[in-house]
Amino acid sequence: MGERAIDHLVCYDIRKPARLRRVHRLMKEWGVPLQYSVFYCRLVPSARHQLAEALRREIDERVDDVRIYALQPQGEGTYQGPAPLPPGLVLPGLSLRPQFPEAD
């Protein structure tokens, strides 16, 4: 039986602009940008390891910070400001709603 894909958020804080651009380009190959330094990825465990290794090659672990979070099934998130996803894009296992819905 094959590996089961799991939804992930990848978040990063990269000190140098050149490394930041490289990491951003790399992440666009793996997932959907939610914010400049936050990506949604659907990964099987072996792909998660490959992504972590690819990120390791691009960053300076002494000063840069990368987090890969597995999302729990049926998670709920809130946002403030513009909607974080393009219209029609649905992330399996994650529902998003405005933190402060406009009053009718």
N, C-alpha and C positions, 0 to 999 in steps of 0.2 A: 504494500500500500504506500502511496506517495505521501510526501510531507504536506501538512495542513498549513495553508497560508494564514497569517495573523496580521491584523492591522497594527501599524506602528506610527508614532510621531517621532520625527527626528528633529532635534532642536540644537542649534549651535551658536557659539559666541567665539568668533575668531579674531585675534588681535590685529594681525597685519592685513591691509586691504588686498594684497596680491593673493594671499592664502584664502581669504574670504571669497574672492572671485572664483578661485579654483574649486573650493568646496561647493559653492553655489552651482557651478556648472556640473560638477559631479552629481549633486543631489537631483538636478533636473533630469538626469538619466534614470534615476531610481524612483522618483515619486512626483507628487503634485504639490507645488508650493502653496502654503496657506498664508504665510507671511514671508518676508525675505529670508529669515533664518529658521523657519519652521516648515517641515514637509510632512505630508501624509504618504506612507508607503504600505503596500500589502506585500508581505515577505514570508516565504517559507524559512524555517530555521537556517538552512544552509545559505540562503541568499542574505539573511540578516548578518551572518558571519562574514560573507564576502563584502557586504557593504561596510561593515565595521573595519575590516582590513583595508579597504580602499580609502576610507576616511583617515585611518591611522597614517597612511603614506602621505597624506596631504597636509596634516596639521602638525603643530609643535605642541606636544603633550604637556610641556612645562607651562604654557600660558594659554592655550586654547582649550575650549570646553565643548564637548559633543555629548549629547544625551540621546539614547534610543529607547523610547518608551513603548512597550506593548500595550495596546488598548484593550480594556476589558469589554466583553460582550455587552451590548445594550448600554453603553456609556452615554452620558448626557453632558454637553458642554454649553457654555454661554459665551457671548461675545459682546463687546462694546464697540461702537463705530460701525463702519461698513460691514456688510455680510462677508464672512471670510471665504466663502466658496462661490464660484461662478454659478449662475442660475442653472438648475437642472443637475448639478453634480451632487450625488448622495454618497456619503461615506458609510459603508456597511458597519454596523456596530456602534455608530456615533450619531446622535442627534444633536443639532445645534439650534439654539434659540437666543434671541436678544436678551441681554441681562436686564434691560429696562425697556420693555415693550412700550411703544407709544400709546398713550391713552386715546380711546375712541372719542 
